[in-house]
């Protein structure tokens, strides 16, 4: 099992989503949603982002070697033109490789 989402009551009213890993450890907590329906839609959006979202390192101690490694694993290649690390898309990476 890869992990799961929990729908929980938010302390200020509404609902939040907790993303848990397979061991049951907390990975992320969402914003507050006003209704359960909105929270479920938020889960669908989180799944889409997790599956296709790029990595943007906005930390103060940007570790380019770590990010390049993540980008390489995600795209199956280096962190060159069109990779996740440089802001391109996976499809763009595949197109770039196909032309070389």
Secondary structure, 3 states (H helix, E strand, C coil): CCEEEEEEECCCCCEEEEEEECCCCEEEECCCECCHHHHHHHHHHHHHHHHHCCCCCCCCCCCHHHHHHHHHHHHCCCCCCCCHHHCCCHHHHHHHHHCC
